[in-house]
Amino acid sequence: MAFYLVRAKPKPDLLNELEKRLKEKAFEGLRPFGMSLSKGLEGARIGADGIASWEEEDYCSPPLAQERESVLDQYFDELSVVPVKSGEGWRRIEKLPQLFPDLPTGRE
C-alpha cells in the first residue's frame, strides 16, 4: 500500500459543488479509487495559505493519476503529493480546520 499527503489549491468557485457531490457520495462508485478519494476529501483540511491537505491511499504511477483525471483536476490546482506512512499525513494536518466542516471527517 502507498499513502500520500496530498496538497492542492482548491478552485474557490467549485468548492460548493464538490461538497455537494461528496454529500451525495458521487465519487464512491469510481473504481478502483472512489472510496479512498471520498474518504480523503471528506477529511480534507485547509491551511491559512488556502491550500487543502488530506491523506490518500493510492497505487497509481504517477500517484493519483486516475483520481486527477476523473475528479481532482476539476476542483483543484497545483496538486502535489508526499509519500507518508498510513495515518502520518492525517497527524500532520489534524490541527488545521476542516475544508468541509459539515461533512464527517471520512476517517470515522
C-alpha positions as CSV (number, residue, x, y, z in Angstrom):
1,M,0.0,0.0,0.0
2,A,1.1,3.5,-0.7
3,F,-0.1,6.5,1.2
4,Y,0.4,10.2,0.3
5,L,-0.1,13.5,1.9
6,V,-1.9,15.5,-0.8
7,R,-1.7,19.2,-1.0
8,A,-3.7,21.2,-3.6
9,K,-5.1,24.7,-4.2
10,P,-9.0,24.5,-4.3
11,K,-10.8,26.3,-7.1
12,P,-13.0,28.5,-4.9
13,D,-15.9,28.8,-7.3
14,L,-16.2,25.0,-7.3
15,L,-16.0,24.2,-3.6
16,N,-19.7,24.2,-3.0
17,E,-20.2,21.8,-6.0
18,L,-17.5,19.5,-4.6
19,E,-19.1,19.5,-1.2
20,K,-22.5,18.7,-2.6
21,R,-21.1,15.8,-4.7
22,L,-19.3,14.4,-1.6
23,K,-22.6,14.6,0.4
24,E,-24.3,12.7,-2.5
25,K,-21.4,10.1,-2.3
26,A,-21.0,10.8,-6.0
27,F,-17.4,9.5,-6.2
28,E,-17.6,6.3,-4.1
29,G,-18.6,4.2,-7.1
30,L,-15.5,5.2,-9.1
31,R,-13.3,2.1,-9.4
32,P,-10.8,1.3,-8.0
33,F,-10.2,4.6,-6.2
34,G,-13.6,6.1,-5.3
35,M,-13.8,5.1,-1.6
36,S,-10.3,6.3,-0.8
37,L,-10.8,9.5,-2.7
38,S,-14.1,10.3,-1.0
39,K,-12.6,9.4,2.4
40,G,-9.7,11.7,1.8
41,L,-11.7,14.7,0.5
42,E,-14.3,14.4,3.3
43,G,-11.5,14.7,5.9
44,A,-9.5,17.4,4.0
45,R,-8.1,20.3,5.9
46,I,-7.4,23.9,4.9
47,G,-4.4,25.9,5.8
48,A,-4.0,29.6,6.4
49,D,-2.3,29.7,3.0
50,G,-5.5,28.4,1.3
51,I,-4.0,25.1,0.5
52,A,-6.1,22.0,1.1
53,S,-4.4,18.8,2.5
54,W,-5.5,15.2,3.0
55,E,-4.1,11.7,3.2
56,E,-5.0,9.3,0.5
57,E,-4.1,5.7,-0.3
58,D,-3.2,5.2,-4.0
59,Y,-1.5,2.6,-6.2
60,C,-1.1,4.6,-9.5
61,S,2.1,5.6,-11.1
62,P,2.3,8.6,-11.2
63,P,0.4,8.9,-7.9
64,L,-3.3,9.9,-8.1
65,A,-3.2,9.7,-11.9
66,Q,-6.8,8.3,-12.2
67,E,-8.1,10.5,-9.4
68,R,-6.7,13.6,-11.1
69,E,-8.2,12.7,-14.5
70,S,-11.6,11.8,-13.1
71,V,-12.1,14.4,-10.2
72,L,-9.2,16.3,-8.7
73,D,-8.1,18.4,-11.7
74,Q,-11.6,19.7,-12.0
75,Y,-11.7,21.1,-8.4
76,F,-8.0,21.7,-7.6
77,D,-4.9,23.3,-9.0
78,E,-1.2,22.9,-8.0
79,L,-1.6,19.3,-6.7
80,S,1.4,17.7,-5.1
81,V,2.0,14.5,-3.1
82,V,4.5,13.4,-0.5
83,P,4.8,9.7,0.5
84,V,3.8,9.0,4.1
85,K,3.1,6.1,6.3
86,S,-0.6,5.3,6.9
87,G,-2.0,7.9,9.3
88,E,1.1,10.1,9.3
89,G,-0.5,12.6,6.8
90,W,-3.6,12.9,9.0
91,R,-1.4,13.5,12.1
92,R,0.5,16.3,10.3
93,I,-2.7,18.2,9.4
94,E,-5.0,17.3,12.3
95,K,-4.9,20.8,13.9
96,L,-6.0,22.6,10.7
97,P,-9.7,23.4,10.2
98,Q,-11.8,21.1,8.0
99,L,-12.2,22.1,4.4
100,F,-15.8,20.9,4.6
101,P,-16.9,21.3,8.3
102,D,-20.5,20.0,7.5
103,L,-19.1,16.6,6.4
104,P,-18.0,13.8,8.6
105,T,-14.2,13.6,8.6
106,G,-14.2,10.5,6.4
107,R,-11.9,8.7,8.8
108,E,-14.6,7.6,11.3
